[in-house]
Structures are given as C-alpha cells and as structure tokens.
C-alpha cells in the first residue's frame, strides 16, 4: 500500500466541533462515501475480500475461542498492511489518513468477534503508544505491532469503575530508587487479554511535583505479558462476540520498569479520553460493516423464503423492514464519514510529530464522536432486530446467521462508554463550550428565544429536491435550541444534575446531526447525478427526516414539561407546536421504493 497523508482535496475549511447546531452545513462541509479516492476504494475492496475469504469461512472456529487462529489472521492482516495504517512510517507503519483507517475498520467487520480483536489491537491498543510513547518505547514495540508479531490490548475498566474511569482502584507506587513501579489491582473486561502481548494499563499514582503534588492521579503504563506479578484471569462467557477474548487482569505486586511509564505521571486521563474519542467514531464504522452483513443476509433470505405462494420479499411489512435497515445504513454512512472527514480536515497540515496538537484537534470533535457511537450502535440494534424478524422462527436458531448477529450487536451500546454516558457527554460538552464562549451557542439560543417569543416570523424557504426536508431541518435546529434555552433558564448550573433532561437534549442534538448529514449527502448525490438517478438516496433522506422530526418533537416535549409549569408551560408548548408543524411525508411509498432497489441489488447498494 502507498502511504496517504492528505485528506480529500475538497476538504479545505476547518469547522468547529458542535457548530452544526447553529450553522447550516454545505455539501463541501460533509465528507461522504461518494468522496472516497480511488486508492481508498481499492483499500476498502482489498480489506473486504480478505474478510470474506479468510475470516468469514472460519467463523465457527473463531467463535469457539481458537485464539491461535485469531492471531494467525491478525498476522495475515498485517501482511496486507491493515494493522499498520495508524502507525508512523519510521516505526514500520503506513501512516494513512483517518478516512482510510475508518474504511478498513468497516470492511474488516464482517465477523463481529474478529472485528473486536482487530479493533482492540489497531485502535485503542496501539494509539496510546503512537501518541504518548517515547522514541525508545515506539522503536521497541511499534514495528512488532505493525507486523502482527506483538498483539496489543488496552486496560482501563475496573469492576467498580467502568464508565467512571477516574475512580480506578488500581495503584502504582514508585520505588525509592526510582527504577520501577509496583502495581496492585484488577482490571475487568479487557479485550484481547487472553492472547495479547502488550497491555496499556491505567493506575492511580502519586504526583511528585506541581499543583497536584501528593495527589493520586490516573497514570498509564506499558506492561508485557510475563511481567512478574501480572496474570490474566479466566475468559468471560459472554452473550455475544463470544469469539473475542475478554478477561480480567490481576496485578499483585506487579513490577514495571520506570521506562515503561507511558506519558507523564498523573496525565493518564488525557490518554484515556483522547483514545476513547477515536474508539467511538471507529466503533461507528465497525457497526456499519456488521450492519451491512446482517442486512445482506436478511435480503437474501427474504428473496428465497416463500409463504402464501410467493416470496416474502413481496410483502409490504417485509419491505418496510428492508427499507428501515437500508435507510439506517445510509444515514449511518453519512454520520460516520462526515465525522471522520471533519477530523481529517482538521489534521491537514499538522506536524505528524506534534501529538499534542493532533489530540487537540481530534478532541474538538468529541461531541460528533459520541454522536457516532450512540447513533450507530442503536442503528445496528434496529437492523439486527429487523433482520431476525424477517427470518422469523429461523432467526432464533443458531444455525442461521441472524441469531449470532443479534447477540453480537448488543455490546456496542456499552463499549467505549455506555450510550447513557455518551449522551451526557454530548449535552455537557456543548453547554460547557457555550458557557466558556468557545462555541457561540448562548447567543444563538437567546436570539431564537427572542424570535419565538415575538410570534411567527417570516419563513425562509429552501429550494431543490429536498426543500421540504431542509425546511424541516431548520425547524429541528430551532426546536433543539429552544429546548436547550428552556432547560438552561430553569436549571442553570444544575442542568448537569438533571440526567433525564440532558439525555433528551442529547437525543435532539443527535437527530439534528444525523438528519443534516443524510439530507446534505442526498442533495450532493442529486447534484452530481440528477434527481432521477438519485431517487433512492433522496427517498432515504426523506424517510429519515420524517422519523427524526418525530423523535425531536417528543424529546422537546419531555424537556419542556420537566422545565416549565403553568402559563409558561402553555406558552412554551404553543411555541413547540408552531416549530414542529410540518407536512407528513408519504413514507409508505418512499419505503417501497427503497426496498425494491435493495431487493434488486440483493444487498445494501446505492
């Protein structure tokens, strides 16, 4: 593979994270699959072929926890360069752009258990070392990680601090002579633990100087398998992704050389949180791959299965399920690649050795990364549920693929921070940025509050094949801002304590981002191909806009009902009804159109 260090040429303007709520995106702002370069498409195809030929045929052995086989497959993937994409060239890597890395993640994810093993190795298992390692550490470990000789893992969670990582109980104590640290504690739910060679492990360690001197702060260490005092517990027997390794780690007077400190003492939280942002958007790409595989199985079964004298694919309620799945995948692509496109754009021109600036620019899109994680994982749950229903009774039987896909999908709402935690991050990050003046959200909210209290104003009409959906999007943004304003006025600094309100606001923010991503992408396709040729993506954008608006309106009602009462409540509900008013789309006809296209293709296809 050739190394790619620059993003697509269309991406020139840097866009602030979270700004989608107050600024309308243009087609040039939203990277989508239609913008892939030829090289990116070739790498995606090569990765998909590898997964179909090498991984899928041995799924049963993988599910039986044949970790020697998993290691051999990771080594084969390394032979194609797939484990080296995010590693600098000087350490044996290919140092490609984030879009290409995301494409590899999507296309290798045709077998969920292997996908977890792969992602744990090349993502959260590797990036801490890439970003925070010393030159000596990188030279020692990264070439082996790139070649598949060394398998990596990431150990943050504990039994009492899964999402609350800063309250870790594992402790690290520096020796009097400063030559080593002694670690004691236990880590839980560690992917690849059963066969990994190198672990990034987090522990509390006393800071020796500075404003935090004497305090115990989260710190990261590189620990090799076989280190004295380090052991791996029994494999967890899980609901899904059974072919991936998940074990606890036990540290009993585990002696780690001082040179294996990763980064700085007390700065482990930076490593943890920055790595999780990447893990979140990459999870979106992984579930896209899983969703497309499940969908293809469902379409194939619908075409083959006969009932009442004809193929069940001819039944309206089956076509509705097929259209729902296809629309979810279309919007998922739009959301995932828009986000990674924003990150690649922000990284353009950054010195590859300036890891602090790289992390800062990725962190700018923490909200978008959390949106991808939440939206995509819940989309996959919808897809596998609809597919299992298409299989009906056979879907509940292990012999058929729907059963495993259904089980495997569930973990994604827990991985990389639960969806509940990520919803709190979405709203909290935006409100914090607004209060700090980093994002001009408060002026936008105040302007909207003044506007809606003044009564109906002049309506701005959009043009083009999606004019109605663009008008709907404008109303959706106003509803989200209005609800945020109502909640802020009611709770002020206590808003973060109102988790249900924070969650409902997050739902609105998520749907606005997804809605806009789909509408802009479909419009871009229509501009390039014409409305007739773009009929299917236009239909999916209309289907989703109608659904998203219903979710947004319901969430707005929830927020306003909690934050107001009496005359204020009645006034605010009147404003809500005015903002939410729209003509319903004929989603039955639109879904039939989408379903017919997918059935003819036999898979998800545009």
Protein Blocks (a to p, Z undefined) as FASTA:
>chain_A
ZZdfbdcfklmbccdehklmmpccdfklmgcfklpcfklmmmmmmmmmmmmmmmmmmmmm
mmnopaklmmmmmmmmmmnopmmmmpcfklopaopafklmmmmmmmmmmbfklmmmmmmm
mmmmmmmmmmmmcfklmmmmmmmmmnomaccdddfbcfklmmlmmlcfbdcdddfkopac
cdedddehiehklmpcbdcdddddddfedjkgoiacdddddddehiahiacddddddfbl
mlbccdddddehiacdfklpghjehilmmmmmmmmmmmmmmmmmmmmmmmmmmmmmmmmm
mmmpcgehiafklpmklmmmmmmmmmmmmmmmmmmmmmmmmmmmmmgopafklmmlmmmm
mmmmmmmmmmmmmmmmmmmmmmmmmmmmmnmmmlmpmkbmklmmmmmmmmmmmggpifkl
mmmmmmmmmmmmmmnomackklmmmmmmmmmmnopcdddddedjklmmmmmmmmmmmmmm
mmmmmmmmmnmmmmmmmmmlmmmmmmmmmmmmmmmmmmmmmmmmmmmnojklmmmmmmmm
mmmmmmmmmmmmmmmmmmmmmmggcjllmmmmmmmmmmmgccdddfklmmmmmmmmmmmn
opacZZ
